[in-house]
Amino acid sequence: MSLMKLPKIGLGTWKLKIKEAKFSTIEAMKIGYRFIDTAQSYGNESGVGEGLQEIFESGIIKRKDTIVATKVHPLKVRPKLTLKSAIKSLKKLKLDYIDILYVHYPAYVLGYSHKKTLRAFSQLVDEGKIKNIGVSNFTPQMIEEAQEACDKPIFAIQIEHHPYLQQKPMQQFLREEKINLISYSPLGRGKVLNNAIIKEIAERNKISAAQVCLVWLMDKGAVPIPKATSLSHLKENFAACNMQLSEEDYQKIDEISIYRRFVHPPVVSPNEWKK
């Protein structure tokens, strides 16, 4: 089992252009972030890599103190393509190894196979190219099947997770399985920030609505990875690590009855999401 300990928050880079990804990576690391998340499908691994290289070469932060994660493109889930794409990701990220490599989506129709695809992931671990195996957008049943098929442990899952998509059954499952939960779109594409309950809690605690969402997620033991392209938002999100809400506030958020999933691409998303 991996001994790698995740920080309370990470930097997400979805939809960031290459230059934005480089800027956010550099500034985030200077602020104190030590966990950077990207993906082959984002098209910005090279920007993250340039940012990391600048930080490491400056001597401000060492590679061993940084966690870098990326995800295999849904079109690259066949074993040979997985292996080739991982090498390309390493080159773009300018790294000798990746801390977490995820299966981005359980894209069965595009060739994903628990047994065959994860065997390639296992090979990458054996070769020292990746440290930990992750999955993204899987259901609990899919995670169980993946664990049975893979000879290495599943270290983490990345899923959409915010007050409008609370993922309560998944949280319970992950606690029992001792799998790390990484929360993407932790602000619900910004839609959650306008919720009356979230706004009231933010005003009363004199913090931002975004911070309320992030603190709530961290209290659940999840690691949110909000994206940010401005220095002020990077600082605001990171400051949430040192904040707490009252039990009453947490309960109020727990009781939000709105249920909305904002990320559900066709073809690759689990059929269970349609139910």
Beta strands, then each sheet from edge to edge (+ up, - down):
strand 1: 11-12
strand 2: 35-37
strand 3: 67-72
strand 4: 98-103
strand 5: 130-136
strand 6: 154-160
strand 7: 180-184
strand 8: 223-224
sheet 1: 1+ 2+ 3+ 4+ 5+ 6+ 7+ 8+
end
